[in-house]
Amino acid sequence: MKALSIRADYAMEIFRGTKTIEYRTWSTNYRGDLLICGTAKKVHGGVPGHAICVVRLVDVIQYGNRDCGWQLAPFGPGGSYWIQPLPVKGQLGLFNVADELVRRAPVVDPTSPGAHQWFQQAIAPLIY
């Protein structure tokens, strides 16, 4: 699976569904599932050094000469989804992580009562 390392607090914003565009200074022709990994740097409110969700990259929009907005699908059926936290050593640019290491979270709907319980058990202890 293609993966992208970003600041851990921004990764949490994507995980929560509040960040639906990831800005980059470079474009990509890749579209599809993208593993979101928090960088190892400890930033308040982030999960450093872990992959925490898979988002669907649906489009890349060019802004001016340099900046690109990577459009991410919302969480839900056929879109983005949570995963069991996975320790990952990030890299620059897009990189590959073995598909068999990525396991979906046991909750499908992030707004369900079970989602809160899963979050408290699996994600909250990792937040810096």
Residue, then its C-alpha position, 0 to 999 in steps of 0.5 A: m500500500k502506498a503511504l505518506s508521512i505527515r506531521a502527527d497532529y495533522a495525521m490526527e486531523i485527517f483521522r478525525g475527518t476534519k482535514t480533507i485536503e493535504y497540501r504538498t509542494w509536489s503532485t502525484n498521478y497516484r489515486g487510491d488508498l493511501l496509508i497516513c503515517g505520523t512522523a516520529k517527531k513528537v507533536h502535541g495531540g499526535v500519534p508519532g511514528h504510527a500509521i493510523c488510517v487509510v484515506r482514499l486520494v481522489d484528486v490532486i488540484q494544482y494551486g499556482n506554480r507550486d502548491c497542490g491540494w490532495q483531495l481525500a475522500p470522507f470516512g465511510p463505506g467505499g471511502s477512508y477508514w480507520i486501522q489498528p495503529l501500526p508502527v511505521k518508520g516514515q520516508l520522504g515522498l510516497f513509499n510502500v508498506a506491505d498490505e498484510l500489515v494494515r488491519r482495519a479497525p473493528v469499527v466501520d462508522p466513526t460516529s458509532p458508540g463502539a468507535h469511542q471505546w475503540f479509540q480510547q483503547a487503541i489510539a488514546p494511549l499513543i497520543y503525545 
